[in-house]
Amino acid sequence: MDEILKNYTLGELVWTKAGRWLRVKELSAGKYELAQLAPGYCGEKSYNPKIDVEFDGANEIATFLYDNTGTPVKQLSRNAETAAEIDTEFTKLKQIFKDNLQEN
């Protein structure tokens, strides 16, 4: 997470070679949103996914996942049943951000 925060400007949309946007937003002190956004046919953007993360400089905890590109829409808050799925998607999304740094 630290590498992502150091290399992306908060709130800025970054276009990728994969045809998606990436964005990091600060929600509040120590809370961030990582998002990959897919373009829609009418110019709208869909989350694919968006993950809220609590980060204190050493520890990172993905707390919420939202993905509205599939059916049904996926909306998960962290609990014992959803933690593994949220963590898996968070790991994938972090890798997408890191891969984009390597490509540019």
Contacts in CASP RR format, 6 or more apart in sequence:
PFRMAT RR
TARGET T0000
AUTHOR 0000-0000-0000
METHOD contacts of the structure
MODEL  1
MDEILKNYTLGELVWTKAGRWLRVKELSAGKYELAQLAPGYCGEKSYNPK
IDVEFDGANEIATFLYDNTGTPVKQLSRNAETAAEIDTEFTKLKQIFKDN
LQEN
1 32 0 8 1.000
1 53 0 8 1.000
1 55 0 8 1.000
1 57 0 8 1.000
1 60 0 8 1.000
1 94 0 8 1.000
2 55 0 8 1.000
2 57 0 8 1.000
3 98 0 8 1.000
3 101 0 8 1.000
4 24 0 8 1.000
4 34 0 8 1.000
4 94 0 8 1.000
4 97 0 8 1.000
4 98 0 8 1.000
5 24 0 8 1.000
5 32 0 8 1.000
5 55 0 8 1.000
7 101 0 8 1.000
8 14 0 8 1.000
8 22 0 8 1.000
8 23 0 8 1.000
8 24 0 8 1.000
8 97 0 8 1.000
9 24 0 8 1.000
10 24 0 8 1.000
10 25 0 8 1.000
10 26 0 8 1.000
11 23 0 8 1.000
11 24 0 8 1.000
11 25 0 8 1.000
11 26 0 8 1.000
12 23 0 8 1.000
13 21 0 8 1.000
13 22 0 8 1.000
13 23 0 8 1.000
13 37 0 8 1.000
14 21 0 8 1.000
14 22 0 8 1.000
14 23 0 8 1.000
14 100 0 8 1.000
15 21 0 8 1.000
16 22 0 8 1.000
16 96 0 8 1.000
16 100 0 8 1.000
16 103 0 8 1.000
17 100 0 8 1.000
17 103 0 8 1.000
18 96 0 8 1.000
19 39 0 8 1.000
20 36 0 8 1.000
20 37 0 8 1.000
20 38 0 8 1.000
20 39 0 8 1.000
20 48 0 8 1.000
21 35 0 8 1.000
21 36 0 8 1.000
21 37 0 8 1.000
21 39 0 8 1.000
21 45 0 8 1.000
22 34 0 8 1.000
22 35 0 8 1.000
22 36 0 8 1.000
22 37 0 8 1.000
22 96 0 8 1.000
22 97 0 8 1.000
22 100 0 8 1.000
23 33 0 8 1.000
23 34 0 8 1.000
23 35 0 8 1.000
23 37 0 8 1.000
24 32 0 8 1.000
24 33 0 8 1.000
24 34 0 8 1.000
24 35 0 8 1.000
24 97 0 8 1.000
25 32 0 8 1.000
25 33 0 8 1.000
25 35 0 8 1.000
26 32 0 8 1.000
27 33 0 8 1.000
27 52 0 8 1.000
30 54 0 8 1.000
30 55 0 8 1.000
30 56 0 8 1.000
31 52 0 8 1.000
31 53 0 8 1.000
31 54 0 8 1.000
31 55 0 8 1.000
32 52 0 8 1.000
32 53 0 8 1.000
32 55 0 8 1.000
33 50 0 8 1.000
33 51 0 8 1.000
33 52 0 8 1.000
33 53 0 8 1.000
34 50 0 8 1.000
34 51 0 8 1.000
34 53 0 8 1.000
34 90 0 8 1.000
34 93 0 8 1.000
34 94 0 8 1.000
34 97 0 8 1.000
35 47 0 8 1.000
35 49 0 8 1.000
35 50 0 8 1.000
35 51 0 8 1.000
36 47 0 8 1.000
36 48 0 8 1.000
36 49 0 8 1.000
36 50 0 8 1.000
36 93 0 8 1.000
36 96 0 8 1.000
37 45 0 8 1.000
37 46 0 8 1.000
37 47 0 8 1.000
37 48 0 8 1.000
38 45 0 8 1.000
38 46 0 8 1.000
38 47 0 8 1.000
38 48 0 8 1.000
38 69 0 8 1.000
39 45 0 8 1.000
40 46 0 8 1.000
46 68 0 8 1.000
46 69 0 8 1.000
47 66 0 8 1.000
47 67 0 8 1.000
47 68 0 8 1.000
47 69 0 8 1.000
48 67 0 8 1.000
48 68 0 8 1.000
48 69 0 8 1.000
49 65 0 8 1.000
49 66 0 8 1.000
49 67 0 8 1.000
49 69 0 8 1.000
49 74 0 8 1.000
49 89 0 8 1.000
49 93 0 8 1.000
50 65 0 8 1.000
50 66 0 8 1.000
50 67 0 8 1.000
51 62 0 8 1.000
51 64 0 8 1.000
51 65 0 8 1.000
51 66 0 8 1.000
51 86 0 8 1.000
51 89 0 8 1.000
51 90 0 8 1.000
51 93 0 8 1.000
52 62 0 8 1.000
52 63 0 8 1.000
52 64 0 8 1.000
53 60 0 8 1.000
53 61 0 8 1.000
53 62 0 8 1.000
53 63 0 8 1.000
53 90 0 8 1.000
54 60 0 8 1.000
54 61 0 8 1.000
54 63 0 8 1.000
55 61 0 8 1.000
61 78 0 8 1.000
62 78 0 8 1.000
62 86 0 8 1.000
62 87 0 8 1.000
62 89 0 8 1.000
62 90 0 8 1.000
63 77 0 8 1.000
63 78 0 8 1.000
63 86 0 8 1.000
64 76 0 8 1.000
64 77 0 8 1.000
64 78 0 8 1.000
64 86 0 8 1.000
65 74 0 8 1.000
65 75 0 8 1.000
65 76 0 8 1.000
65 82 0 8 1.000
65 85 0 8 1.000
65 86 0 8 1.000
65 89 0 8 1.000
65 90 0 8 1.000
66 73 0 8 1.000
66 74 0 8 1.000
66 75 0 8 1.000
66 76 0 8 1.000
67 73 0 8 1.000
67 74 0 8 1.000
67 89 0 8 1.000
68 74 0 8 1.000
76 82 0 8 1.000
76 85 0 8 1.000
76 86 0 8 1.000
78 86 0 8 1.000
END
